[in-house]
């Protein structure tokens, strides 16, 4: 079974592109934290960065609602690809091909979602995501795996 589940913060803004076939693809990185106490009783922390790829309508949802620092849970399949660099050296990259996700913090507001009243901006109310957009986004039949 090839399954990865990560919870963390986006390490950079999502990069959205359209490939020649017209399909959308988004790439990004998620930072995960590990905290432990060492043998001397000192608190230690390590941050790891994981690249991910999102395809189709799901890629568009990621690019629209998430930005650097957003907390998110992603699930998918680990994939390692290789290529030869311009220097002739073979290189490898391991990525999570995302097929499921969950927003863990409110998404970035688009201009049409800005509150009209100043006091609304300070309230911690969850953002309603367009239900049909999210339901239609998770169509893994078009994923390249």
C-alpha positions in Angstrom: 0.0 0.0 0.0 1.4 3.4 -1.0 -0.3 6.1 1.1 1.0 9.3 2.7 -0.9 11.6 5.1 0.7 14.9 6.1 -0.5 17.7 8.4 1.5 20.9 8.3 1.7 24.4 6.9 2.3 25.4 3.3 6.0 26.4 2.9 5.3 28.5 -0.2 2.4 29.8 -2.3 0.9 27.2 -4.7 2.2 27.3 -8.2 -0.7 26.7 -10.7 0.0 25.8 -14.3 -1.9 24.4 -17.2 -0.3 21.6 -19.3 -0.7 21.4 -23.1 -3.7 19.0 -22.7 -5.6 21.7 -20.8 -5.4 20.0 -17.4 -4.4 22.1 -14.4 -1.5 21.1 -12.2 -0.4 22.7 -8.9 2.8 22.2 -7.0 3.8 23.2 -3.5 5.5 22.1 -0.4 4.3 21.4 3.1 6.3 21.8 6.3 5.9 19.3 9.1 7.3 19.7 12.6 8.6 17.1 15.0 9.3 18.0 18.6 10.9 15.8 21.2 13.0 15.9 24.4 16.6 14.6 24.1 18.5 12.6 26.6 19.7 15.7 28.4 16.1 17.0 28.8 16.4 19.6 26.2 13.4 20.2 23.9 14.4 19.6 20.2 12.5 20.5 17.1 13.0 19.5 13.4 11.1 20.8 10.4 10.8 18.7 7.3 9.7 19.8 3.9 7.7 17.6 1.5 6.8 18.5 -2.1 3.4 17.7 -3.5 1.6 17.7 -6.8 -2.2 18.3 -7.3 -4.0 17.6 -10.6 -7.2 18.8 -12.2 -10.0 20.7 -10.5 -8.4 20.0 -7.1 -5.3 21.9 -8.2 -7.5 25.0 -8.9 -9.1 24.7 -5.5 -5.7 24.6 -3.8 -4.5 27.7 -5.8 -7.7 29.6 -5.1 -8.0 29.1 -1.3 -4.5 28.3 0.1 -1.4 30.4 0.5 1.9 30.2 2.2 1.4 29.4 5.9 -2.1 27.8 5.5 -2.5 24.7 7.6 -3.7 21.7 5.6 -3.9 18.0 5.7 -3.0 16.2 2.5 -3.3 12.5 1.6 -2.0 10.8 -1.4 0.6 8.5 -3.0 4.3 8.9 -2.8 5.9 9.0 -6.2 9.6 9.2 -7.1 10.7 10.5 -10.4 14.1 10.9 -11.9 15.8 13.0 -14.6 19.2 13.9 -15.9 20.3 17.4 -15.1 22.2 19.7 -17.5 25.4 18.7 -15.8 24.7 15.0 -16.7 24.0 13.9 -13.1 20.9 11.8 -12.5 18.6 13.4 -10.0 15.6 12.2 -8.0 12.6 13.8 -6.4 9.9 12.2 -4.2 6.5 13.9 -4.1 3.1 13.3 -2.7 0.5 13.0 -5.5 -2.5 14.5 -3.6 -5.9 12.9 -4.0 -7.6 14.1 -0.8 -7.2 17.1 1.5 -8.7 19.0 4.4 -8.4 22.7 5.1 -7.3 23.1 8.8 -7.4 26.9 8.9 -9.7 29.3 7.2 -8.7 29.9 3.5 -7.4 33.2 2.2 -10.3 35.5 1.3 -10.8 36.4 -2.3 -11.8 40.0 -3.1 -15.5 39.1 -3.4 -15.4 37.5 0.1 -14.1 40.6 2.0 -16.5 41.5 4.9 -18.6 44.7 4.5 -18.5 45.6 8.2 -15.2 46.2 10.1 -16.3 44.1 13.1 -16.8 41.1 10.9 -13.1 41.0 10.0 -12.2 40.2 13.6 -14.6 37.3 14.1 -13.3 33.8 13.9 -16.1 32.3 11.8 -15.3 29.5 9.4 -15.4 30.3 5.7 -18.0 28.5 3.7 -16.4 26.9 0.6 -18.6 26.3 -2.4 -19.8 22.7 -1.8 -20.1 21.8 -5.5 -16.6 23.1 -6.2 -15.0 20.9 -3.5 -17.1 17.8 -4.4 -16.2 18.1 -8.1 -12.6 18.7 -7.2 -11.9 15.3 -5.8 -12.1 13.3 -9.0 -9.1 10.9 -8.8 -10.0 9.2 -12.1 -8.0 11.8 -14.0 -4.9 11.5 -11.9 -1.7 10.1 -13.6 -1.2 7.1 -11.3 
